[in-house]
Amino acid sequence: MSQGGLSVILRKCDYESAHYALALVSAAVAVNKPAVLFLTMGGIRALMGPPPPVDDWGRDALNKQRGVGDFETLLQASVELGVRFIVCEMGLRSLAIDRTKLRADVPFTAAGIVTLLEETKPGMHLLEIS
């Protein structure tokens, strides 16, 4: 991977935030930049399902119909291209989400903010989707 890259924090449980977070990280790895997706609080629910219990899920079918990358396509591209998924341990505990309820087809590490900061290497951008 080349220099630069991106770490994205997803903390909201809505379709638009989850979809855009996946679009950002999948685009980064597609152009050979490292990418980390840190899911915390409501954002953790994006890894439940399918379909994930996120607000405004109906937009996914509309996006697909309109030729916009749908959630599953972006998620699978992110996995296949090597996005690093980190699920926040604090968020899991705070919302009483059992990590075994998260998708088995998405490799993730349960860790915290320190790990996110360690994985955000010099030259990478840190963004919060909110």
N, CA, C and O of each residue as an XYZ file, in Angstrom:
520
protein
N       0.842     -1.182      0.000
C       0.000      0.000      0.000
C       0.884      1.242      0.000
O       1.967      1.267      0.585
N       0.388      2.257     -0.670
C       1.142      3.507     -0.741
C       0.885      4.357      0.498
O       0.050      4.006      1.332
N       1.585      5.451      0.620
C       1.461      6.351      1.761
C       0.096      7.018      1.780
O      -0.647      6.977      0.799
N      -0.218      7.631      2.907
C      -1.513      8.276      3.064
C      -2.504      7.294      3.632
O      -2.142      6.416      4.416
N      -3.707      7.431      3.255
C      -4.740      6.523      3.721
C      -5.736      7.216      4.624
O      -5.745      8.440      4.755
N      -6.579      6.399      5.246
C      -7.729      6.960      5.909
C      -8.243      6.038      6.997
O      -8.331      4.824      6.815
N      -8.579      6.631      8.130
C      -9.310      5.949      9.203
C     -10.638      6.674      9.357
O     -10.685      7.900      9.462
N     -11.709      5.902      9.368
C     -13.051      6.470      9.454
C     -13.726      5.948     10.716
O     -13.724      4.747     10.985
N     -14.303      6.865     11.483
C     -15.076      6.507     12.674
C     -16.552      6.585     12.304
O     -17.047      7.634     11.892
N     -17.249      5.456     12.457
C     -18.696      5.409     12.219
C     -19.374      5.220     13.564
O     -19.205      4.182     14.204
N     -20.141      6.214     13.999
C     -20.773      6.122     15.318
C     -22.296      6.244     15.270
O     -22.954      6.138     16.305
N     -22.861      6.464     14.088
C     -24.309      6.622     13.981
C     -24.939      5.391     13.337
O     -24.305      4.674     12.564
N     -26.193      5.171     13.677
C     -26.930      4.004     13.184
C     -27.929      4.419     12.109
O     -29.133      4.208     12.252
N     -27.411      5.016     11.025
C     -28.306      5.354      9.932
C     -27.661      4.927      8.612
O     -26.439      4.833      8.499
N     -28.500      4.677      7.639
C     -28.038      4.161      6.355
C     -27.026      5.088      5.692
O     -25.975      4.639      5.235
N     -27.338      6.366      5.639
C     -26.471      7.307      4.939
C     -25.055      7.317      5.516
O     -24.082      7.325      4.763
N     -24.935      7.317      6.830
C     -23.611      7.325      7.462
C     -22.859      6.030      7.186
O     -21.683      6.056      6.821
N     -23.535      4.897      7.360
C     -22.879      3.609      7.138
C     -22.471      3.445      5.672
O     -21.368      2.982      5.381
N     -23.348      3.819      4.765
C     -23.068      3.695      3.338
C     -21.876      4.564      2.951
O     -20.989      4.117      2.225
N     -21.856      5.802      3.434
C     -20.770      6.705      3.061
C     -19.447      6.273      3.669
O     -18.401      6.408      3.034
N     -19.478      5.755      4.892
C     -18.257      5.240      5.511
C     -17.684      4.106      4.663
O     -16.477      4.059      4.423
N     -18.542      3.196      4.210
C     -18.083      2.091      3.359
C     -17.581      2.602      2.011
O     -16.591      2.094      1.484
N     -18.253      3.595      1.457
C     -17.796      4.160      0.184
C     -16.398      4.762      0.336
O     -15.547      4.574     -0.533
N     -16.160      5.472      1.418
C     -14.853      6.091      1.653
C     -13.740      5.059      1.800
O     -12.704      5.156      1.142
N     -13.961      4.060      2.675
C     -12.871      3.105      2.911
C     -12.638      2.192      1.712
O     -11.497      1.829      1.429
N     -13.701      1.818      1.006
C     -13.501      0.963     -0.169
C     -12.794      1.732     -1.284
O     -11.981      1.159     -2.010
N     -13.094      3.020     -1.425
C     -12.398      3.845     -2.417
C     -10.925      3.982     -2.061
O     -10.062      3.927     -2.937
N     -10.639      4.160     -0.783
C      -9.238      4.299     -0.355
C      -8.426      3.065     -0.714
O      -7.354      3.180     -1.308
N      -8.922      1.892     -0.364
C      -8.144      0.681     -0.664
C      -8.112      0.395     -2.162
O      -7.161     -0.211     -2.656
N      -9.140      0.824     -2.886
C      -9.151      0.625     -4.340
C      -8.036      1.404     -5.029
O      -7.562      1.004     -6.093
N      -7.615      2.521     -4.423
C      -6.509      3.302     -4.989
C      -5.215      3.077     -4.201
O      -4.316      3.918     -4.174
N      -5.163      1.903     -3.560
C      -3.945      1.446     -2.897
C      -3.545      2.280     -1.677
O      -2.358      2.465     -1.409
N      -4.536      2.778     -0.944
C      -4.301      3.498      0.309
C      -4.837      2.646      1.453
O      -5.904      2.047      1.316
N      -4.136      2.575      2.566
C      -4.659      1.804      3.697
C      -5.923      2.453      4.253
O      -6.074      3.675      4.223
N      -6.822      1.622      4.758
C      -8.073      2.142      5.316
C      -8.485      1.332      6.535
O      -8.368      0.107      6.567
N      -8.971      2.058      7.538
C      -9.477      1.481      8.779
C     -10.903      1.987      8.956
O     -11.169      3.177      8.789
N     -11.818      1.084      9.293
C     -13.176      1.483      9.637
C     -13.403      1.110     11.095
O     -13.436     -0.068     11.451
N     -13.560      2.140     11.942
C     -13.771      1.977     13.377
C     -15.251      2.182     13.645
O     -15.770      3.284     13.470
N     -15.929      1.127     14.067
C     -17.365      1.178     14.318
C     -17.601      1.254     15.819
O     -17.149      0.396     16.577
N     -18.312      2.290     16.237
C     -18.592      2.467     17.658
C     -20.047      2.869     17.854
O     -20.715      3.311     16.920
N     -20.518      2.713     19.063
C     -21.885      3.035     19.452
C     -22.873      2.541     18.377
O     -22.771      1.386     17.963
N     -23.800      3.349     17.922
C     -24.801      2.901     16.956
C     -24.212      2.384     15.659
O     -24.825      1.550     14.992
N     -23.034      2.865     15.289
C     -22.390      2.410     14.057
C     -22.073      0.928     14.049
O     -21.952      0.323     12.983
N     -21.937      0.333     15.236
C     -21.661     -1.108     15.333
C     -22.766     -1.908     14.657
O     -22.515     -2.981     14.107
N     -23.981     -1.390     14.698
C     -25.128     -2.122     14.130
C     -24.999     -2.334     12.617
O     -25.700     -3.170     12.046
N     -24.117     -1.588     11.976
C     -23.895     -1.794     10.539
C     -23.318     -3.173     10.261
O     -23.398     -3.660      9.133
N     -22.731     -3.817     11.284
C     -22.194     -5.166     11.104
C     -23.134     -6.242     11.637
O     -22.723     -7.388     11.819
N     -24.381     -5.886     11.886
C     -25.399     -6.872     12.256
C     -26.187     -7.212     10.994
O     -26.055     -6.537      9.974
N     -26.989     -8.237     11.064
C     -27.800     -8.595      9.901
C     -27.136     -9.664      9.070
O     -26.399    -10.474      9.632
N     -27.342     -9.721      7.785
C     -28.035     -8.761      6.941
C     -29.553     -8.942      6.986
O     -30.035    -10.037      7.277
N     -30.298     -7.894      6.705
C     -29.826     -6.522      6.584
C     -29.537     -5.934      7.955
O     -30.107     -6.373      8.954
N     -28.658     -4.948      8.007
C     -28.354     -4.347      9.297
C     -29.522     -3.506      9.796
O     -30.243     -2.905      8.999
N     -29.712     -3.461     11.118
C     -30.816     -2.669     11.671
C     -30.449     -1.181     11.755
O     -30.303     -0.628     12.845
N     -30.305     -0.552     10.596
C     -29.966      0.869     10.554
C     -31.173      1.659     10.061
O     -31.998      1.150      9.304
N     -31.260      2.905     10.501
C     -32.367      3.769     10.086
C     -32.310      4.023      8.582
O     -31.227      4.159      8.011
N     -33.470      4.087      7.948
C     -33.620      4.418      6.533
C     -33.040      3.353      5.600
O     -32.522      3.676      4.531
N     -33.129      2.082      6.006
C     -32.574      0.985      5.209
C     -33.180      0.920      3.807
O     -32.525      0.430      2.887
N     -34.400      1.395      3.620
C     -35.065      1.357      2.321
C     -34.286      2.055      1.211
O     -34.481      1.760      0.032
N     -33.418      2.964      1.578
C     -32.607      3.663      0.566
C     -31.655      2.720     -0.152
O     -31.216      3.021     -1.262
N     -31.326      1.591      0.454
C     -30.390      0.671     -0.186
C     -30.947      0.162     -1.511
O     -30.232      0.128     -2.514
N     -32.214     -0.234     -1.520
C     -32.835     -0.719     -2.757
C     -32.894      0.392     -3.799
O     -32.676      0.145     -4.986
N     -33.186      1.607     -3.363
C     -33.208      2.742     -4.287
C     -31.820      2.993     -4.881
O     -31.687      3.239     -6.080
N     -30.800      2.929     -4.042
C     -29.433      3.119     -4.547
C     -29.099      2.072     -5.602
O     -28.565      2.391     -6.664
N     -29.417      0.833     -5.298
C     -29.125     -0.252     -6.244
C     -29.860     -0.024     -7.565
O     -29.289     -0.194     -8.642
N     -31.116      0.356     -7.466
C     -31.947      0.632     -8.641
C     -31.361      1.770     -9.490
O     -31.472      1.760    -10.716
N     -30.747      2.730     -8.835
C     -30.208      3.909     -9.517
C     -28.751      3.750     -9.936
O     -28.132      4.696    -10.422
N     -28.212      2.556     -9.748
C     -26.839      2.309    -10.163
C     -25.790      2.806     -9.185
O     -24.619      2.941     -9.538
N     -26.210      3.079     -7.957
C     -25.285      3.486     -6.901
C     -24.901      2.223     -6.130
O     -25.747      1.368     -5.867
N     -23.636      2.113     -5.776
C     -23.197      0.937     -5.025
C     -24.056      0.715     -3.794
O     -24.220      1.621     -2.977
N     -24.601     -0.472     -3.655
C     -25.436     -0.772     -2.506
C     -24.563     -1.204     -1.324
O     -23.361     -1.424     -1.473
N     -25.173     -1.318     -0.175
C     -24.461     -1.612      1.072
C     -23.646     -2.902      0.973
O     -22.453     -2.903      1.276
N     -24.280     -4.002      0.550
C     -23.585     -5.295      0.476
C     -22.392     -5.242     -0.469
O     -21.327     -5.774     -0.156
N     -22.564     -4.603     -1.623
C     -21.472     -4.501     -2.592
C     -20.300     -3.746     -1.986
O     -19.153     -4.176     -2.110
N     -20.580     -2.621     -1.332
C     -19.505     -1.839     -0.708
C     -18.868     -2.592      0.450
O     -17.649     -2.553      0.617
N     -19.676     -3.276      1.252
C     -19.126     -4.033      2.381
C     -18.221     -5.157      1.887
O     -17.107     -5.322      2.384
N     -18.691     -5.923      0.921
C     -17.885     -7.034      0.421
C     -16.617     -6.541     -0.277
O     -15.561     -7.160     -0.147
N     -16.711     -5.437     -1.015
C     -15.516     -4.862     -1.641
C     -14.520     -4.437     -0.574
O     -13.317     -4.649     -0.724
N     -15.011     -3.842      0.494
C     -14.136     -3.416      1.588
C     -13.421     -4.604      2.210
O     -12.225     -4.532      2.493
N     -14.140     -5.691      2.424
C     -13.537     -6.908      2.990
C     -12.499     -7.477      2.026
O     -11.362     -7.748      2.412
N     -12.902     -7.652      0.775
C     -12.015     -8.270     -0.215
C     -10.766     -7.445     -0.489
O      -9.702     -8.002     -0.759
N     -10.884     -6.126     -0.422
C      -9.741     -5.259     -0.723
C      -8.861     -4.993      0.496
O      -7.815     -4.356      0.371
N      -9.268     -5.472      1.672
C      -8.390     -5.405      2.828
C      -8.588     -4.261      3.798
O      -7.652     -3.888      4.506
N      -9.789     -3.690      3.849
C     -10.066     -2.687      4.879
C      -9.936     -3.360      6.244
O     -10.371     -4.497      6.430
N      -9.342     -2.655      7.184
C      -9.224     -3.155      8.562
C     -10.443     -2.678      9.337
O     -10.659     -1.474      9.474
N     -11.240     -3.611      9.843
C     -12.435     -3.306     10.619
C     -12.123     -3.438     12.102
O     -11.620     -4.468     12.550
N     -12.423     -2.388     12.863
C     -12.270     -2.417     14.316
C     -13.624     -2.083     14.923
O     -14.219     -1.053     14.608
N     -14.105     -2.958     15.793
C     -15.358     -2.719     16.511
C     -14.993     -2.305     17.931
O     -14.234     -2.993     18.614
N     -15.528     -1.203     18.355
C     -15.192     -0.608     19.647
C     -15.732     -1.444     20.811
O     -16.934     -1.681     20.921
N     -14.814     -1.882     21.671
C     -15.222     -2.655     22.851
C     -16.118     -1.835     23.778
O     -17.080     -2.358     24.338
N     -15.803     -0.561     23.937
C     -16.608      0.306     24.793
C     -18.037      0.408     24.244
O     -19.005      0.348     25.003
N     -18.160      0.563     22.921
C     -19.475      0.629     22.303
C     -20.254     -0.665     22.460
O     -21.457     -0.640     22.718
N     -19.575     -1.797     22.305
C     -20.235     -3.091     22.496
C     -20.806     -3.186     23.906
O     -21.954     -3.589     24.093
N     -19.994     -2.811     24.899
C     -20.442     -2.885     26.294
C     -21.541     -1.861     26.580
O     -22.537     -2.175     27.231
N     -21.356     -0.650     26.095
C     -22.314      0.422     26.359
C     -23.704      0.082     25.836
O     -24.706      0.380     26.487
N     -23.766     -0.538     24.668
C     -25.058     -0.870     24.055
C     -25.468     -2.322     24.287
O     -26.480     -2.777     23.753
N     -24.679     -3.051     25.087
C     -24.963     -4.458     25.406
C     -25.135     -5.295     24.131
O     -26.060     -6.100     24.023
N     -24.232     -5.090     23.175
C     -24.259     -5.876     21.937
C     -23.278     -7.040     22.093
O     -22.102     -6.838     22.395
N     -23.767     -8.233     21.886
C     -22.932     -9.437     21.938
C     -22.170     -9.539     20.620
O     -22.784     -9.578     19.554
N     -20.852     -9.584     20.681
C     -20.055     -9.615     19.449
C     -20.365    -10.822     18.577
O     -20.086    -10.792     17.379
N     -20.934    -11.887     19.141
C     -21.297    -13.047     18.323
C     -22.502    -12.744     17.433
O     -22.813    -13.519     16.528
N     -23.180    -11.623     17.684
C     -24.321    -11.215     16.844
C     -23.867    -10.421     15.618
O     -24.684    -10.072     14.766
N     -22.568    -10.136     15.531
C     -22.045     -9.402     14.374
C     -21.742    -10.380     13.247
O     -21.574    -11.577     13.482
N     -21.675     -9.883     12.060
C     -21.499    -10.721     10.869
C     -20.205    -11.519     10.932
O     -19.137    -10.988     11.239
N     -20.328    -12.798     10.635
C     -19.159    -13.680     10.623
C     -18.342    -13.520      9.345
O     -17.180    -13.924      9.303
N     -18.931    -12.939      8.307
C     -18.227    -12.803      7.027
C     -17.408    -11.515      6.932
O     -16.821    -11.225      5.890
N     -17.371    -10.751      8.010
C     -16.562     -9.526      8.045
C     -15.522     -9.698      9.148
O     -15.868     -9.701     10.330
N     -14.254     -9.843      8.773
C     -13.227     -9.997      9.808
C     -13.015     -8.676     10.542
O     -12.746     -7.647      9.923
N     -13.139     -8.717     11.861
C     -12.956     -7.503     12.644
C     -12.188     -7.824     13.917
O     -12.128     -8.968     14.367
N     -11.612     -6.787     14.472
C     -10.960     -6.861     15.767
C     -11.805     -6.053     16.739
O     -12.202     -4.929     16.429
N     -12.082     -6.609     17.904
C     -12.734     -5.841     18.958
C     -11.625     -5.166     19.752
O     -10.795     -5.837     20.364
N     -11.614     -3.855     19.739
C     -10.552     -3.099     20.393
C     -11.087     -1.711     20.718
O     -12.282     -1.441     20.596
N     -10.177     -0.838     21.135
C     -10.605      0.479     21.560
C      -9.958      1.613     20.795
O      -9.331      1.423     19.752
N     -10.131      2.787     21.344
C      -9.649      4.011     20.708
C      -8.132      4.004     20.568
O      -7.597      4.500     19.577
N      -7.442      3.446     21.552
C      -5.972      3.388     21.468
C      -5.551      2.616     20.220
O      -4.639      3.033     19.507
N      -6.213      1.498     19.959
C      -5.891      0.706     18.765
C      -6.186      1.501     17.501
O      -5.402      1.470     16.553
N      -7.308      2.210     17.479
C      -7.616      3.062     16.324
C      -6.486      4.053     16.084
O      -6.025      4.208     14.953
N      -6.044      4.713     17.125
C      -4.984      5.706     16.976
C      -3.666      5.071     16.547
O      -2.922      5.659     15.762
N      -3.373      3.879     17.051
C      -2.161      3.171     16.627
C      -2.239      2.757     15.159
O      -1.227      2.769     14.459
N      -3.423      2.396     14.694
C      -3.614      1.966     13.310
C      -3.673      3.138     12.332
O      -3.508      2.954     11.127
N      -3.908      4.338     12.851
C      -3.917      5.540     12.019
C      -2.481      6.039     11.936
O      -2.030      6.837     12.757
N      -1.792      5.558     10.945
C      -0.360      5.819     10.777
C      -0.104      7.264     10.351
O      -1.008      7.935      9.854
N       1.140      7.749     10.547
C       1.478      9.097     10.089
C       1.134      9.261      8.600
O       1.438      8.395      7.780
N       0.508     10.367      8.281
C       0.107     10.636      6.900
C      -1.315     10.204      6.582
O      -1.859     10.589      5.547
N      -1.935      9.401      7.467
C      -3.325      8.993      7.258
C      -4.256     10.074      7.810
O      -3.906     10.797      8.743
N      -5.440     10.169      7.219
C      -6.452     11.109      7.679
C      -7.425     10.378      8.603
O      -7.763      9.220      8.358
N      -7.869     11.041      9.648
C      -8.842     10.490     10.585
C     -10.131     11.284     10.438
O     -10.151     12.490     10.684
N     -11.210     10.611     10.037
C     -12.503     11.260      9.798
C     -13.578     10.630     10.667
O     -13.573      9.421     10.899
N     -14.492     11.449     11.140
C     -15.659     10.928     11.826
C     -16.884     11.213     10.967
O     -17.102     12.346     10.540
N     -17.672     10.189     10.720
C     -18.911     10.351      9.977
C     -19.995     10.650     11.004
O     -20.322      9.806     11.839
N     -20.548     11.860     10.936
C     -21.603     12.207     11.898
C     -22.595     13.165     11.260
O     -23.558     13.577     11.906
